Amino acid sequence: MQYTAHYESPLGGILLAADEEGLTGLWFDGEKYYARRLERCHREGSLPALEETKRWLDIYFSGREPDFIPPIHMLGSSFELSVWRMLREIPYGKTTTYGALARALAAERGIERMSAQAVGGAVGHNEISVLIPCHRVVGSGGSLTGYAGGVDKKAALLKLEGADMSGFTIPSKGTAIKSGRVPL
């Protein structure tokens, strides 16, 4: 059984979901794949994982790097789980590219090549945004693209972490674009 709770962040509302094992979802209100794997018969409630996640978010949104990770229960295909595990290894305030993740995953699996687009699909379907930092993945040319919560939130999260924003650009077209220009 999954339980949900709401969290108000400086970037808008967030829906949290967890089961007895850990956090299963963290979605910004209105994001592209909002609550995609949330069980139909979930309940609003409290679990230790939800309370620890709220505490983690309080620290994170205060501009500090939390020194703990709430229990996480990732739900996805084996490919998605591999990609999401790699996302968790990207340091706070740093970025990587979809291509770099694809090369690392190919090397890990002992194959010659992995599609950056396939990796991008798994990154985009990350169910536990922010804690599993898909916002730290950018296009090879520095494009802030591919964030289900919107490029405005991706830029804000990177700024909050103190990432060097000087080489990043905002795409003029794409599925993660919200209306309006995002200042870098």
N, CA and C atoms as a LAMMPS dump frame, in Angstrom:
ITEM: TIMESTEP
0
ITEM: NUMBER OF ATOMS
552
ITEM: BOX BOUNDS ff ff ff
-5.0000000000000000e+02 5.0000000000000000e+02
-5.0000000000000000e+02 5.0000000000000000e+02
-5.0000000000000000e+02 5.0000000000000000e+02
ITEM: ATOMS id mol type element x y z
1 1 1 N 0.847 -1.179 0
2 1 2 C 0 0 0
3 1 3 C 0.888 1.236 0
4 2 1 N 0.566 2.176 -0.871
5 2 2 C 1.287 3.446 -0.895
6 2 3 C 0.511 4.503 -0.122
7 3 1 N 1.281 5.369 0.525
8 3 2 C 0.716 6.511 1.239
9 3 3 C 1.289 7.773 0.619
10 4 1 N 0.515 8.84 0.642
11 4 2 C 0.958 10.09 0.05
12 4 3 C 0.93 11.22 1.071
13 5 1 N 1.702 12.237 0.766
14 5 2 C 1.723 13.469 1.554
15 5 3 C 2.088 14.592 0.595
16 6 1 N 1.742 15.796 0.971
17 6 2 C 2.059 16.956 0.145
18 6 3 C 3.118 17.799 0.839
19 7 1 N 3.948 18.436 0.02
20 7 2 C 5.013 19.294 0.518
21 7 3 C 5.002 20.573 -0.312
22 8 1 N 5.044 21.706 0.345
23 8 2 C 5.102 22.987 -0.363
24 8 3 C 6.554 23.429 -0.432
25 9 1 N 7.094 23.46 -1.637
26 9 2 C 8.479 23.886 -1.844
27 9 3 C 8.49 25.303 -2.41
28 10 1 N 9.64 25.944 -2.425
29 10 2 C 9.746 27.261 -3.05
30 10 3 C 9.453 27.224 -4.555
31 11 1 N 9.481 26.023 -5.146
32 11 2 C 9.211 25.877 -6.573
33 11 3 C 7.804 25.375 -6.86
34 12 1 N 6.985 25.254 -5.833
35 12 2 C 5.616 24.792 -6.007
36 12 3 C 5.343 23.519 -5.234
37 13 1 N 4.112 23.055 -5.332
38 13 2 C 3.69 21.871 -4.61
39 13 3 C 4.371 20.612 -5.101
40 14 1 N 4.571 19.695 -4.165
41 14 2 C 5.185 18.405 -4.46
42 14 3 C 4.319 17.32 -3.835
43 15 1 N 4.06 16.267 -4.59
44 15 2 C 3.375 15.089 -4.075
45 15 3 C 4.431 14.045 -3.757
46 16 1 N 4.399 13.532 -2.54
47 16 2 C 5.292 12.467 -2.103
48 16 3 C 4.496 11.178 -1.976
49 17 1 N 5.102 10.053 -2.323
50 17 2 C 4.474 8.747 -2.138
51 17 3 C 5.505 7.788 -1.552
52 18 1 N 5.041 6.905 -0.696
53 18 2 C 5.936 5.923 -0.081
54 18 3 C 5.156 4.668 0.269
55 19 1 N 5.898 3.58 0.384
56 19 2 C 5.346 2.351 0.943
57 19 3 C 6.199 2.002 2.16
58 20 1 N 6.02 0.83 2.702
59 20 2 C 6.74 0.448 3.916
60 20 3 C 8.259 0.364 3.699
61 21 1 N 8.696 0.185 2.445
62 21 2 C 10.137 0.083 2.156
63 21 3 C 10.799 1.453 2.025
64 22 1 N 10.077 2.436 1.516
65 22 2 C 10.675 3.748 1.323
66 22 3 C 9.898 4.609 0.346
67 23 1 N 10.493 5.736 0.014
68 23 2 C 9.888 6.695 -0.906
69 23 3 C 9.758 6.077 -2.29
70 24 1 N 8.572 6.149 -2.871
71 24 2 C 8.337 5.601 -4.213
72 24 3 C 8.085 6.676 -5.253
73 25 1 N 7.804 7.896 -4.817
74 25 2 C 7.538 8.962 -5.775
75 25 3 C 7.708 10.334 -5.172
76 26 1 N 8.198 11.261 -6.002
77 26 2 C 8.291 12.669 -5.647
78 26 3 C 8.086 13.433 -6.94
79 27 1 N 6.915 14.068 -7.07
80 27 2 C 6.557 14.75 -8.302
81 27 3 C 6.15 16.192 -8.029
82 28 1 N 6.668 17.109 -8.835
83 28 2 C 6.178 18.487 -8.79
84 28 3 C 4.767 18.508 -9.36
85 29 1 N 3.88 19.278 -8.749
86 29 2 C 2.521 19.408 -9.269
87 29 3 C 2.576 19.802 -10.744
88 30 1 N 1.828 19.085 -11.56
89 30 2 C 1.708 19.401 -12.982
90 30 3 C 2.836 18.908 -13.86
91 31 1 N 3.774 18.143 -13.321
92 31 2 C 4.874 17.695 -14.17
93 31 3 C 4.389 16.664 -15.173
94 32 1 N 5.198 16.416 -16.178
95 32 2 C 4.806 15.604 -17.328
96 32 3 C 4.317 14.199 -16.963
97 33 1 N 4.996 13.492 -16.106
98 33 2 C 4.605 12.114 -15.77
99 33 3 C 4.091 12.032 -14.338
100 34 1 N 3.314 13.01 -13.946
101 34 2 C 2.834 13.157 -12.574
102 34 3 C 2.155 11.884 -12.07
103 35 1 N 2.677 11.333 -10.986
104 35 2 C 2.098 10.18 -10.275
105 35 3 C 1.84 8.983 -11.191
106 36 1 N 2.724 8.787 -12.161
107 36 2 C 2.549 7.725 -13.157
108 36 3 C 2.447 6.338 -12.535
109 37 1 N 3.227 6.066 -11.501
110 37 2 C 3.202 4.737 -10.875
111 37 3 C 2.552 4.748 -9.494
112 38 1 N 1.772 5.75 -9.218
113 38 2 C 1.076 5.799 -7.931
114 38 3 C -0.089 4.813 -7.967
115 39 1 N -0.162 3.964 -6.949
116 39 2 C -1.241 2.975 -6.883
117 39 3 C -2.597 3.666 -6.802
118 40 1 N -3.584 3.1 -7.46
119 40 2 C -4.939 3.674 -7.432
120 40 3 C -5.498 3.747 -6.016
121 41 1 N -5.245 2.731 -5.237
122 41 2 C -5.821 2.684 -3.894
123 41 3 C -4.814 3.148 -2.84
124 42 1 N -4.17 4.278 -3.108
125 42 2 C -3.255 4.863 -2.125
126 42 3 C -4.056 5.668 -1.104
127 43 1 N -3.391 6.011 -0.006
128 43 2 C -4.05 6.801 1.038
129 43 3 C -3.161 7.953 1.453
130 44 1 N -3.767 9.055 1.812
131 44 2 C -3.027 10.154 2.437
132 44 3 C -2.643 9.661 3.826
133 45 1 N -1.411 9.867 4.209
134 45 2 C -1.009 9.389 5.527
135 45 3 C 0.43 9.723 5.836
136 46 1 N 0.936 9.078 6.837
137 46 2 C 2.294 9.347 7.283
138 46 3 C 3.043 8.035 7.449
139 47 1 N 4.227 8.013 6.93
140 47 2 C 5.163 6.908 7.117
141 47 3 C 6.514 7.53 7.446
142 48 1 N 7.392 6.809 8.098
143 48 2 C 8.716 7.369 8.385
144 48 3 C 9.427 7.902 7.13
145 49 1 N 9.308 7.194 6.015
146 49 2 C 9.968 7.65 4.777
147 49 3 C 9.433 9.003 4.323
148 50 1 N 8.142 9.241 4.501
149 50 2 C 7.559 10.533 4.107
150 50 3 C 8.059 11.648 5.015
151 51 1 N 8.116 11.378 6.299
152 51 2 C 8.586 12.399 7.242
153 51 3 C 10.067 12.703 7.033
154 52 1 N 10.874 11.67 6.786
155 52 2 C 12.299 11.887 6.532
156 52 3 C 12.515 12.644 5.227
157 53 1 N 11.669 12.379 4.234
158 53 2 C 11.784 13.093 2.96
159 53 3 C 11.445 14.563 3.142
160 54 1 N 10.427 14.862 3.931
161 54 2 C 10.097 16.272 4.194
162 54 3 C 11.26 16.971 4.887
163 55 1 N 11.895 16.297 5.826
164 55 2 C 13.047 16.881 6.519
165 55 3 C 14.201 17.093 5.545
166 56 1 N 14.436 16.115 4.66
167 56 2 C 15.472 16.23 3.639
168 56 3 C 15.19 17.43 2.743
169 57 1 N 13.936 17.568 2.3
170 57 2 C 13.559 18.687 1.426
171 57 3 C 13.711 20.034 2.132
172 58 1 N 13.379 20.099 3.418
173 58 2 C 13.572 21.339 4.171
174 58 3 C 15.041 21.772 4.13
175 59 1 N 15.931 20.829 4.353
176 59 2 C 17.374 21.127 4.329
177 59 3 C 17.791 21.526 2.92
178 60 1 N 17.388 20.735 1.929
179 60 2 C 17.764 20.975 0.533
180 60 3 C 17.308 22.364 0.074
181 61 1 N 16.045 22.694 0.304
182 61 2 C 15.529 23.978 -0.17
183 61 3 C 16.026 25.163 0.657
184 62 1 N 16.717 24.889 1.757
185 62 2 C 17.362 25.978 2.502
186 62 3 C 18.728 26.305 1.89
187 63 1 N 19.113 25.547 0.831
188 63 2 C 20.377 25.801 0.145
189 63 3 C 21.542 24.992 0.658
190 64 1 N 21.254 23.99 1.48
191 64 2 C 22.311 23.135 2.014
192 64 3 C 22.172 21.723 1.464
193 65 1 N 23.298 21.029 1.371
194 65 2 C 23.267 19.637 0.935
195 65 3 C 22.936 18.754 2.127
196 66 1 N 21.823 18.008 2.07
197 66 2 C 21.497 17.106 3.186
198 66 3 C 22.585 16.045 3.355
199 67 1 N 22.827 15.645 4.599
200 67 2 C 23.862 14.651 4.873
201 67 3 C 23.279 13.249 5.085
202 68 1 N 22.059 13.043 4.615
203 68 2 C 21.417 11.732 4.708
204 68 3 C 20.477 11.58 3.51
205 69 1 N 20.086 10.365 3.251
206 69 2 C 19.105 10.078 2.199
207 69 3 C 17.984 9.285 2.851
208 70 1 N 16.736 9.73 2.674
209 70 2 C 15.616 8.942 3.206
210 70 3 C 15.578 7.575 2.518
211 71 1 N 14.927 6.599 3.132
212 71 2 C 14.803 5.303 2.454
213 71 3 C 14.052 5.475 1.134
214 72 1 N 14.606 4.865 0.087
215 72 2 C 14.036 4.976 -1.256
216 72 3 C 13.692 3.575 -1.752
217 73 1 N 12.531 3.437 -2.374
218 73 2 C 12.103 2.186 -2.99
219 73 3 C 11.785 2.492 -4.452
220 74 1 N 12.787 2.346 -5.306
221 74 2 C 12.622 2.658 -6.722
222 74 3 C 11.822 1.55 -7.402
223 75 1 N 10.817 1.951 -8.155
224 75 2 C 9.963 1.02 -8.885
225 75 3 C 10.127 1.287 -10.379
226 76 1 N 10.683 0.343 -11.114
227 76 2 C 10.885 0.526 -12.544
228 76 3 C 11.474 -0.727 -13.16
229 77 1 N 11.731 -0.643 -14.468
230 77 2 C 12.359 -1.764 -15.177
231 77 3 C 13.821 -1.869 -14.742
232 78 1 N 14.456 -2.968 -15.055
233 78 2 C 15.864 -3.132 -14.675
234 78 3 C 16.722 -2.064 -15.353
235 79 1 N 16.388 -1.689 -16.589
236 79 2 C 17.13 -0.63 -17.28
237 79 3 C 16.947 0.705 -16.561
238 80 1 N 15.703 1.051 -16.238
239 80 2 C 15.449 2.301 -15.518
240 80 3 C 16.18 2.324 -14.18
241 81 1 N 16.112 1.224 -13.45
242 81 2 C 16.788 1.154 -12.148
243 81 3 C 18.293 1.37 -12.284
244 82 1 N 18.895 0.831 -13.355
245 82 2 C 20.327 1.035 -13.59
246 82 3 C 20.638 2.509 -13.837
247 83 1 N 19.823 3.15 -14.656
248 83 2 C 20.03 4.573 -14.957
249 83 3 C 19.819 5.405 -13.698
250 84 1 N 18.761 5.137 -12.948
251 84 2 C 18.463 5.924 -11.749
252 84 3 C 19.548 5.751 -10.68
253 85 1 N 20.129 4.552 -10.601
254 85 2 C 21.241 4.332 -9.68
255 85 3 C 22.414 5.231 -10.064
256 86 1 N 22.67 5.353 -11.364
257 86 2 C 23.759 6.22 -11.835
258 86 3 C 23.46 7.691 -11.524
259 87 1 N 22.196 8.082 -11.605
260 87 2 C 21.838 9.467 -11.279
261 87 3 C 22.202 9.79 -9.835
262 88 1 N 22.011 8.835 -8.958
263 88 2 C 22.299 9.046 -7.535
264 88 3 C 23.791 9.268 -7.277
265 89 1 N 24.635 8.906 -8.246
266 89 2 C 26.076 9.074 -8.095
267 89 3 C 26.574 10.44 -8.563
268 90 1 N 25.71 11.247 -9.181
269 90 2 C 26.12 12.586 -9.637
270 90 3 C 26.201 13.487 -8.41
271 91 1 N 27.361 14.076 -8.156
272 91 2 C 27.515 14.896 -6.947
273 91 3 C 26.624 16.146 -6.947
274 92 1 N 26.267 16.559 -5.763
275 92 2 C 25.513 17.787 -5.52
276 92 3 C 26.229 18.957 -6.195
277 93 1 N 25.478 19.748 -6.963
278 93 2 C 26.042 20.935 -7.609
279 93 3 C 26.82 20.65 -8.878
280 94 1 N 26.885 19.398 -9.314
281 94 2 C 27.607 19.02 -10.53
282 94 3 C 26.612 18.521 -11.563
283 95 1 N 27.038 18.47 -12.812
284 95 2 C 26.175 17.957 -13.874
285 95 3 C 26.941 16.935 -14.708
286 96 1 N 26.188 16.181 -15.459
287 96 2 C 26.736 15.266 -16.45
288 96 3 C 25.816 15.332 -17.667
289 97 1 N 26.161 14.602 -18.705
290 97 2 C 25.34 14.604 -19.917
291 97 3 C 24.676 13.238 -20.113
292 98 1 N 23.651 13.237 -20.951
293 98 2 C 22.986 11.982 -21.3
294 98 3 C 23.989 11.047 -21.972
295 99 1 N 24.846 11.592 -22.829
296 99 2 C 25.863 10.791 -23.512
297 99 3 C 26.851 10.17 -22.549
298 100 1 N 27.285 10.933 -21.55
299 100 2 C 28.23 10.4 -20.562
300 100 3 C 27.588 9.261 -19.773
301 101 1 N 26.325 9.425 -19.409
302 101 2 C 25.623 8.343 -18.712
303 101 3 C 25.522 7.105 -19.608
304 102 1 N 25.221 7.315 -20.882
305 102 2 C 25.101 6.192 -21.814
306 102 3 C 26.434 5.46 -21.95
307 103 1 N 27.528 6.202 -22.061
308 103 2 C 28.852 5.57 -22.166
309 103 3 C 29.183 4.79 -20.889
310 104 1 N 28.89 5.362 -19.736
311 104 2 C 29.165 4.684 -18.465
312 104 3 C 28.322 3.419 -18.326
313 105 1 N 27.071 3.48 -18.725
314 105 2 C 26.199 2.306 -18.635
315 105 3 C 26.658 1.223 -19.608
316 106 1 N 27.069 1.622 -20.811
317 106 2 C 27.585 0.655 -21.781
318 106 3 C 28.833 -0.039 -21.224
319 107 1 N 29.733 0.731 -20.643
320 107 2 C 30.957 0.151 -20.069
321 107 3 C 30.616 -0.803 -18.926
322 108 1 N 29.67 -0.397 -18.095
323 108 2 C 29.258 -1.238 -16.971
324 108 3 C 28.682 -2.56 -17.447
325 109 1 N 27.958 -2.518 -18.567
326 109 2 C 27.328 -3.738 -19.1
327 109 3 C 28.233 -4.51 -20.055
328 110 1 N 29.415 -3.958 -20.331
329 110 2 C 30.353 -4.638 -21.216
330 110 3 C 29.916 -4.642 -22.67
331 111 1 N 29.223 -3.6 -23.091
332 111 2 C 28.807 -3.495 -24.488
333 111 3 C 29.469 -2.273 -25.113
334 112 1 N 29.522 -2.267 -26.427
335 112 2 C 30.24 -1.203 -27.139
336 112 3 C 29.562 0.149 -27.008
337 113 1 N 28.238 0.157 -27.067
338 113 2 C 27.55 1.444 -27.1
339 113 3 C 26.152 1.324 -26.519
340 114 1 N 25.677 2.44 -25.984
341 114 2 C 24.32 2.537 -25.43
342 114 3 C 23.712 3.815 -25.983
343 115 1 N 22.455 3.782 -26.293
344 115 2 C 21.767 4.944 -26.842
345 115 3 C 21.556 6.023 -25.772
346 116 1 N 22.047 7.225 -26.06
347 116 2 C 21.821 8.358 -25.152
348 116 3 C 20.329 8.678 -25.076
349 117 1 N 19.594 8.436 -26.166
350 117 2 C 18.149 8.685 -26.163
351 117 3 C 17.43 7.706 -25.23
352 118 1 N 17.858 6.447 -25.225
353 118 2 C 17.251 5.467 -24.31
354 118 3 C 17.535 5.855 -22.861
355 119 1 N 18.759 6.274 -22.596
356 119 2 C 19.107 6.732 -21.257
357 119 3 C 18.263 7.956 -20.909
358 120 1 N 18.112 8.875 -21.857
359 120 2 C 17.295 10.069 -21.639
360 120 3 C 15.851 9.732 -21.319
361 121 1 N 15.327 8.692 -21.961
362 121 2 C 13.961 8.261 -21.661
363 121 3 C 13.836 7.781 -20.225
364 122 1 N 14.816 7.018 -19.767
365 122 2 C 14.794 6.54 -18.378
366 122 3 C 14.981 7.702 -17.405
367 123 1 N 15.875 8.631 -17.729
368 123 2 C 16.079 9.805 -16.879
369 123 3 C 14.77 10.584 -16.77
370 124 1 N 14.09 10.772 -17.893
371 124 2 C 12.846 11.542 -17.919
372 124 3 C 11.7 10.893 -17.173
373 125 1 N 11.756 9.571 -17.01
374 125 2 C 10.698 8.86 -16.304
375 125 3 C 11.061 8.559 -14.844
376 126 1 N 12.072 9.236 -14.344
377 126 2 C 12.46 9.091 -12.945
378 126 3 C 11.269 9.453 -12.054
379 127 1 N 10.892 8.549 -11.19
380 127 2 C 9.731 8.747 -10.319
381 127 3 C 10.05 9.541 -9.055
382 128 1 N 11.332 9.685 -8.736
383 128 2 C 11.698 10.323 -7.469
384 128 3 C 12.601 11.526 -7.763
385 129 1 N 11.988 12.513 -8.347
386 129 2 C 12.682 13.734 -8.726
387 129 3 C 13.367 14.365 -7.512
388 130 1 N 14.393 15.121 -7.748
389 130 2 C 15.198 15.86 -6.774
390 130 3 C 16.096 14.909 -5.979
391 131 1 N 15.546 13.949 -5.238
392 131 2 C 16.385 13.008 -4.485
393 131 3 C 17.196 12.117 -5.419
394 132 1 N 16.59 11.674 -6.49
395 132 2 C 17.321 11.001 -7.558
396 132 3 C 17.48 12.099 -8.61
397 133 1 N 18.66 12.731 -8.645
398 133 2 C 18.821 14.048 -9.279
399 133 3 C 18.891 14.07 -10.803
400 134 1 N 17.769 13.804 -11.434
401 134 2 C 17.711 13.862 -12.892
402 134 3 C 17.924 15.292 -13.404
403 135 1 N 17.722 16.292 -12.548
404 135 2 C 17.934 17.68 -12.958
405 135 3 C 19.42 17.967 -13.209
406 136 1 N 20.3 17.084 -12.792
407 136 2 C 21.744 17.274 -12.977
408 136 3 C 22.236 16.736 -14.311
409 137 1 N 21.325 16.287 -15.17
410 137 2 C 21.706 15.766 -16.484
411 137 3 C 21.312 16.799 -17.541
412 138 1 N 22.298 17.171 -18.364
413 138 2 C 22.084 18.191 -19.393
414 138 3 C 22.461 17.632 -20.755
415 139 1 N 22.064 18.343 -21.795
416 139 2 C 22.443 17.951 -23.147
417 139 3 C 23.932 18.15 -23.371
418 140 1 N 24.478 17.48 -24.384
419 140 2 C 25.928 17.525 -24.629
420 140 3 C 26.432 18.935 -24.924
421 141 1 N 25.593 19.809 -25.46
422 141 2 C 25.999 21.184 -25.733
423 141 3 C 25.666 22.134 -24.594
424 142 1 N 25.256 21.598 -23.449
425 142 2 C 24.905 22.439 -22.316
426 142 3 C 23.447 22.851 -22.291
427 143 1 N 22.63 22.219 -23.109
428 143 2 C 21.202 22.549 -23.148
429 143 3 C 20.491 21.991 -21.92
430 144 1 N 19.723 22.841 -21.246
431 144 2 C 18.917 22.401 -20.099
432 144 3 C 17.617 21.826 -20.649
433 145 1 N 17.67 20.603 -21.03
434 145 2 C 16.537 19.961 -21.683
435 145 3 C 16.13 18.7 -20.943
436 146 1 N 14.927 18.236 -21.203
437 146 2 C 14.513 16.926 -20.747
438 146 3 C 14.096 16.798 -19.302
439 147 1 N 13.601 17.84 -18.674
440 147 2 C 13.168 17.717 -17.286
441 147 3 C 11.65 17.723 -17.231
442 148 1 N 11.066 16.646 -16.719
443 148 2 C 9.604 16.504 -16.706
444 148 3 C 8.917 17.614 -15.912
445 149 1 N 9.598 18.165 -14.917
446 149 2 C 9.037 19.248 -14.117
447 149 3 C 9.107 20.602 -14.795
448 150 1 N 9.827 20.674 -15.915
449 150 2 C 9.99 21.919 -16.659
450 150 3 C 11.384 22.483 -16.497
451 151 1 N 11.863 23.102 -17.552
452 151 2 C 13.229 23.632 -17.558
453 151 3 C 13.406 24.728 -16.507
454 152 1 N 12.332 25.432 -16.166
455 152 2 C 12.433 26.468 -15.131
456 152 3 C 12.809 25.86 -13.784
457 153 1 N 12.217 24.734 -13.448
458 153 2 C 12.546 24.063 -12.186
459 153 3 C 13.943 23.453 -12.242
460 154 1 N 14.312 22.893 -13.388
461 154 2 C 15.654 22.321 -13.55
462 154 3 C 16.702 23.41 -13.301
463 155 1 N 16.537 24.563 -13.929
464 155 2 C 17.48 25.669 -13.743
465 155 3 C 17.501 26.128 -12.286
466 156 1 N 16.339 26.226 -11.667
467 156 2 C 16.266 26.675 -10.267
468 156 3 C 16.959 25.691 -9.331
469 157 1 N 16.797 24.394 -9.563
470 157 2 C 17.443 23.387 -8.714
471 157 3 C 18.962 23.449 -8.868
472 158 1 N 19.431 23.606 -10.098
473 158 2 C 20.876 23.699 -10.316
474 158 3 C 21.441 24.96 -9.674
475 159 1 N 20.724 26.073 -9.783
476 159 2 C 21.171 27.318 -9.137
477 159 3 C 21.213 27.143 -7.625
478 160 1 N 20.188 26.518 -7.069
479 160 2 C 20.134 26.29 -5.629
480 160 3 C 21.357 25.51 -5.146
481 161 1 N 21.803 24.554 -5.955
482 161 2 C 22.954 23.725 -5.606
483 161 3 C 24.285 24.43 -5.881
484 162 1 N 24.224 25.611 -6.485
485 162 2 C 25.452 26.338 -6.772
486 162 3 C 26.196 25.834 -7.992
487 163 1 N 25.493 25.17 -8.907
488 163 2 C 26.124 24.679 -10.134
489 163 3 C 26.562 25.866 -10.992
490 164 1 N 27.641 25.68 -11.726
491 164 2 C 28.112 26.698 -12.657
492 164 3 C 27.146 26.731 -13.841
493 165 1 N 26.384 27.814 -13.953
494 165 2 C 25.341 27.923 -14.976
495 165 3 C 25.843 28.602 -16.257
496 166 1 N 27.106 29.013 -16.282
497 166 2 C 27.606 29.843 -17.381
498 166 3 C 27.576 29.152 -18.743
499 167 1 N 27.706 27.849 -18.801
500 167 2 C 27.731 27.163 -20.089
501 167 3 C 26.403 26.584 -20.522
502 168 1 N 25.334 26.865 -19.796
503 168 2 C 24.042 26.267 -20.105
504 168 3 C 23.181 27.181 -20.966
505 169 1 N 22.379 26.545 -21.807
506 169 2 C 21.419 27.272 -22.628
507 169 3 C 20.039 26.679 -22.404
508 170 1 N 19.039 27.461 -22.738
509 170 2 C 17.658 26.997 -22.619
510 170 3 C 17.123 26.743 -24.02
511 171 1 N 16.643 25.532 -24.279
512 171 2 C 16.123 25.236 -25.612
513 171 3 C 14.866 26.059 -25.895
514 172 1 N 14.681 26.418 -27.149
515 172 2 C 13.495 27.195 -27.497
516 172 3 C 12.302 26.3 -27.803
517 173 1 N 12.545 25.011 -28.058
518 173 2 C 11.483 24.052 -28.325
519 173 3 C 11.758 22.79 -27.53
520 174 1 N 10.708 22.051 -27.237
521 174 2 C 10.886 20.777 -26.547
522 174 3 C 9.756 20.504 -25.588
523 175 1 N 9.686 19.264 -25.137
524 175 2 C 8.577 18.845 -24.285
525 175 3 C 8.702 19.335 -22.855
526 176 1 N 9.89 19.751 -22.439
527 176 2 C 10.064 20.187 -21.048
528 176 3 C 9.956 21.697 -20.903
529 177 1 N 9.616 22.384 -21.988
530 177 2 C 9.546 23.84 -21.95
531 177 3 C 8.191 24.279 -21.422
532 178 1 N 8.213 25.199 -20.495
533 178 2 C 7.004 25.849 -19.999
534 178 3 C 6.962 27.232 -20.622
535 179 1 N 5.859 27.876 -20.567
536 179 2 C 5.765 29.205 -21.171
537 179 3 C 6.658 30.19 -20.433
538 180 1 N 7.205 31.109 -21.169
539 180 2 C 8.031 32.156 -20.576
540 180 3 C 9.503 31.812 -20.607
541 181 1 N 10.32 32.83 -20.585
542 181 2 C 11.786 32.676 -20.608
543 181 3 C 12.286 32.444 -19.194
544 182 1 N 13.233 31.564 -19.071
545 182 2 C 13.811 31.266 -17.768
546 182 3 C 15.146 31.98 -17.676
547 183 1 N 15.321 32.865 -16.711
548 183 2 C 16.606 33.537 -16.565
549 183 3 C 17.657 32.597 -16.001
550 184 1 N 18.844 32.631 -16.586
551 184 2 C 19.961 31.863 -16.041
552 184 3 C 20.77 32.826 -15.237
